[in-house]
């Protein structure tokens, strides 16, 4: 029976991607690891010919999926689609919920590396850039879903967040709203959505008012913040929530203030999760092609693991506003 790269990886106690990098003299591999892999290659009389490399079994691949918050339906949907695509390809997918905790990110990545992980997918935000730089330096294939970090130089698939923010603001403006607040998170994707909002305000010839931008991180905090600002005399007539969780909190806060959506306040969310369809009134929200993001994320990772691509790839998908009943024309 012919020896495969999987056999080499098992005996050397490293990932198949590490064996591949040693064989092709690529990546940042320590001298000790390189020598260990070379020794096993010699012991097993493994040839580095193209025909041998093709014998790698995808069913032997194990990939990690780091999710920042499983309370957010968006990440549940991403995990579902990543796992579904992984199952189609015969991969093992290990899911870790970091809860937006930088320390947990380090712990999970460390544990996954100990399991000879072949690749890693990061969905959404990530707090600890230092550990990511370290992993990239070690040569582990990484794909980002839902964001792009240019400094990392890794593959990514994400929606055009800036365009989504622009579309939301443009719609509010078309309805006659001019005092438009934004509830945002301190994440890369939310900052891009805020940039789109800013650009749409500028293109409409209006003055950008930074006092209308509010940073919060949960449904609870957005609810409390909404109650506060909606009690002001010059309250906003429309609010753009940079995700559906924040939008739900805003709607709850408005209700407790005695305001009706959309009669007294128009709201638009982002992500188009199940929350947007189940709340009353149904929430207008920006749709992300989650199924496509999950499938493309896995496909990008497989191509990277198997060495088919050499350059960084960034797949940008288009957002689409799904109109429901949470907005209305503002009387002039």
N, C-alpha and C positions, 0 to 999 in steps of 0.2 A: 504494500500500500504506500503510495507516494506521500512524503511528508509535506505538510502545508504550513503556511505562515502562522496559522492558528496554533499548530503544534509547537512552533518555535516560541510564540508569545506565552503559551501556557508554561513551558519549561523554564523560560527566562523570567517568568512572573512580571511581565510587562504587557502593555496593550499592543494590539496588532499594528496600530498606527506608529507606535514607537519602533517596532521591528522594521516597518516599511521605511521610516526615516533613516534608520541605521543603514539599511541596505542601499538606500539611495543617497546616503551622505548628506541629508538635509535636516533642518530643524536644530533646535538647541538641546542637544542630548549630552548629559554628563559623560566624562571619560569612563567612569565606573560602569554606567549603564551600557554604554557602547561596547565596552570590552566584554561584558556579561552576555550581551546579545550575540556578538561575534563568536564567542566561545560555543554557544548553543548552536548557532548556525553551522559551525564546523563539526560539532559532535553529531548532529543529525544529518550531516552531509546535504544540507539544503542548498539548492541552486537558486541564484537570484534572477533566473531567466523570467521573461514576461509570462510564460506559460505557467510557471509556478505561482506567481503572484495572483494570477486570475483564479487560482484554486481557493482563495479566501472565501469563507462561508459567511454570508450576511447573517445567517441565523446565530452566528457566534458573537455578533456585535452587541455591545451593551452601551446605550447612550443615556446620559443624565438629562433631566429636564428640571430646571430650577424655576419655580413659580413664586412671585413675591407676595401673593395674597389670595388664598383660595376662597376668601369670603366674597371676592369680586367675581360675578358670573363670567366676566370676560376671560379670566384666566382658567376657569373651569372648562370653558368651551375650547380654549387653545389646547389645554392638556388633553381633552377628549380627541381633538383632531390630530394632534401629534401622535398619540397612542394608536389611533386608528390607522394612520399611515404607516407607523412603525410595525404594526401587526401585519399589514399587507406585505411588507418587505421582510417579515420574519425577524425583526429586531426585538431586543429586550429594552424597555424604557423604564428607568427608575425616576420617580417623581419626588421632588423635595420642595416643601413649602417654607420659604425663608422668612415669611412674615415681615418683610421689609427691615430685617435685622442684619446689620453688617457682620456681627459676630456669628450668627447662624449661617450666613453665606460662606464664611471661611470654614466653619465646621463641616458643612455639607460637601463643599468642594474637596476638602481634605479626605473625607470618607470615601467619596466617589473615586478619587484618584487611587486610593488604596485598593479599590476593587478592579483596577486595571481598565478603567473606562476608555472606550474608543472615541467618544465624542461628547460634546456638551451643548445643550440648547438653553439659552437664557430667555425667558419670556418676560417682557415688561421691564420695569426699573430694576436697578442693581445699585446697592449702596457702596460696595467696597471695590473701587477701581483698581486698587493695588494688587489684590489677589487675582483679578482678571489679567492684569499685565503679567503677573508671574506665570499663570497657566498658559497664556499665549506664548510666552518665552520658552516654555517647556515643549511647545509643539503640539499640544492637544487641540484637535479640530474643534472650533467653536462657531456656533451660528446664533445670531440674535434675532428674536422675533418680537416685533412691536416697538423696536427702537433701533437707532444706529449710533455707534460710538466711533467716530472717525479715527480717534487716536489709537484704537485697538488694532485696526487693520484686519478685521475679521468679516466674514460674510454676514449679511443681514437681510431680513425681509420685513417690511413694515408699510403701513399706510402713509400717504402724504398728509401728515398731521397739520402742517401749515395750511394746505389747501382746505382741509376740513374746517379749521378755525375761520378761514376766510369765508367759506360757504355759509357757515352759521351766521356770522356777522352781517354778511350781505343780505341774507334773508330777513333778519331783524330790521335792517335799514329799509328794505323794500316794503315792510309793513308799517313804516313811519316811526319806528323807535329810534331815539337818539341817545337816551340815557341807558346804556347797555353795560351791565356789570359782568364781570368774569370771575367765576370760582375755579381756581386752578390748584393743582398739586405741584410740589417741588420735584418734578420729574422731567426728563428730557422731552418726552412726548408732549406733556402739558405745556412746556415752554414753547414748543413749536406751534401748538394750537393757539397759544397766546400771541405768538408772532403773527399768525394769520389774521387774528382779530385786529391787531394793531395796524396791519397793512390795509385791511378793509376800511377801517376808520379813516386812515390817511387818504386812501383813494376816493373816499366820499367827501373829502374836503372838510372833515370835522377835526376838532382838536382832541388828541389822545389824552384822556384823563386817568392818570395812574391811580388816583384814589378810588376808582371803580374796580380795581383788581384786588381780589382777596385770595389768600393762600390758606387752604385747609386740607385735611388728609383723611376725612372719614364722613360718613353719613351724619354722625352725631355732631361733629364740629361744623359741618355745613348748615345743619338745622339751626344751631345756636347762632351762628353768624348771620344767617338769613333773617332770623327773628330780630336781630339787632339792627341791621341796615334797612330792613323793610319798615321799621318804626320811625325812620327819619322823614322829615318834611319833604325833602327833595329825593325821594327814594327812586331807584331805577325802575323802569317800566318793563325791562327785559333782562334776563340773566342767562348767560352762556355757561353751562357747567361742563368742565373738561372731562368728566366721565359720568356715567349714569348713577353711580352711587352718590356722588355729590348732588346730582339733580334731585334724587329722591329726598335727601335731607332738606333741600331748598323748598320743595313742595310741602313737606311736613311743616317747616318753619312758617311758610306763607299761610297755611291753613290755621296754625295757632295764632297768627296775627289777624285772622278774620278776613284774609284776602283770598279771592278765588282765582284759580288758574283755568283758563287763560284770561278771564274777564278783567282781572286787576293786575295780573302779572303774566308775562309770556316767558316760557322756559324751554331751552333746548339742551339736550345732553349729548354724550359722545360714547360710542361703542355699540349702541343698538342691542343691548343685552336683553334677556328675558324680563328684566325689571321694567324696561321702557314699554313693554307690551302689557304688563300686568298691573301697573299702577293706574289710579284714576285721578285725572283723565290720562289716557295713554300719552306717552312722552314722545315728542319729536326728537330724533336722535341721529347722529352720524353713524352710518353703518361701516364697520370694518369687515372685509372679506376674510373672516376668521378661518373658514375651512381651507381656503387657498393658502393662507399664511402658514397653517399647520403643515400642510402637505409640502409646500415649497421649502419650509424650514428643514424638514427631514431629508428631502431630496438634496438640498444644498450640502447638508452634513455628510450624507453618504458619498457624494462626489468628492468632498474634501478628504474623507477618511481613505477613500480608495485612490486618491492622488490624481484624479482626472482633471482637476483645476489647479492653476498656479496663482492666478491673480484674485484679488479681493472682488467679491460681487455684492452689489446692493440692489435688491429687488424692491421697487417702490410701487405699491398698489394704490388704486384710486378710491377715495372715500365717496360716500353718497348719502345725502340727507334723506332720511325716511320721515315723511311728514305725517304727523298724527294730530292730536287735539290740544296741544299745550301752548299754542301760539295764536294770536289774533292781531288784527290791525289796530294800531294805536291811533286814537283820534287826535287830529292836529288842532 
